[in-house]
Amino acid sequence: MDKGDTALYAFRKYGDTVIRAAYAVCGSYHEAEDITQEVFLKLHSSGQSFSGDDHLKAWLLRAAINRAKNYKKSFRVSRTDFSDEEAENVFAAEDSHEAKAIQEVIKRLPERYSSVIFLYYYEGYNTREIGEILGISENTASSRLTRGRKKLKAELEKEGYHE
């Protein structure tokens, strides 16, 4: 498969996953769309080869998360207030009020926790795989997941949700 076919194949298979990962980190649907486009353009223009679909997906997620982190650090974000009415489209499969409330709380968590929670619960990665994707140790991924769960639980309780 040539690089153009790889990018098209990857977009069709993982496009939704990449946009959700970018959105989970940056919190803006419009920016997540831009980040997704950048990631797939980078894939298309790079000569990167992958050992399989898992390697390809991990590369895409890592690239999206890195770009989303850079976006959050940018001057533009610190000087702009976003209203994001299209955010519900990102997780369209989960329509319940509770699911949307949880997603909003996850979005407000520090990035180190929201990205681990997203990869674990929404993408189904284990802590070893999360560590590889994020460039951290498995123990760090596990610690962040535990701390993220605690923060998520505390925030949900503040908003009136109970187990």
C-alpha positions, 0 to 999 in steps of 0.5 A: 500500500502506498502512502496515499492509500495508507492515509486514506485507509487510516482516515476511514478507519480511525478518523473518528477516533483521532478527532475524539482524542484531539477533542478530549485534550483540547476541548474545542470541536473546531480545533479538534477538526483542524488537528485531525486534518493536520495529523492525516496530512502529516501521515500522508506526507511522511514516509512512515511505515507501520508494522500493523493497524495497532501501530498505525492507530497508536501513531495517529493517537499520539500525534493527535494528543501531542498537537492538542497539547501544543494547541492548549499551550498556545498563546491563542488559547490563553487569549481566546474564549471558545463557545463550542456548541458542536461538541455533542457531535464528537461523542454522538453515540452516547446521547444520554444526559449523564454521558454528556455530563461525564464527558464535560467533566472529563474535558475539564480535568487536567490533560494528564488525566483526561487523555489517560481516561479517554484512552482507557475507557473510550479506546479500550487501551490497557495501561501498558499501551497507554504508557507507550502511546503517551511516552510514559511508564506503565506505572505512571499511566496507572497512577494517572488513571487512578488519580484521574478516576478520583478527580472525576468522581469528586467532580461528579459528586460536586455536581450532584451525581452519585454512584 
